Amino acid sequence: MHPNATEAQIEKVAESLRSAHYAALALKSAAARRAKREAAQEAKRRRTEQQLAAYSAGDPDSVAA
């Protein structure tokens, strides 16, 4: 920060830094939610594939598990 900055300038810079901080947090949060959703979708896809493979192999009891 410039040593001769006015209070208004300091407040403006502080608000800009706060805004950038919260924007970065929002992006990280969205990325985490997206990763969690994609992991859940992938797990569900794997379970479905396993159930279909078990059913195709003639083991219908394993589908209910």
VENHURA-V712839 format. One record per backbone hydrogen bond with DSSP energy under -1.0 kcal/mol. NH is the residue of the N-H (numbers start at 1). CO is the residue of the C=O. Records with the same first field share a line. If there is no record, write none. Layout:
BEGIN
NH = CO / CO
END
This chain:
BEGIN
5 = 2
10 = 6
11 = 7
12 = 8
13 = 9
14 = 10
15 = 11
16 = 12
17 = 13
18 = 14
19 = 15
20 = 16
21 = 17
22 = 18
23 = 19
24 = 20
25 = 21
26 = 22
27 = 23
28 = 24
29 = 25
30 = 26
31 = 27
32 = 28
33 = 29
34 = 30
35 = 31
36 = 32
37 = 33
38 = 34
39 = 35
40 = 36
41 = 37
42 = 38
43 = 39
44 = 40
45 = 41
46 = 42
47 = 43
48 = 44
49 = 45
50 = 46
51 = 47
52 = 48
53 = 49
54 = 50
55 = 51
56 = 52
57 = 53
58 = 55
59 = 54
62 = 59
END
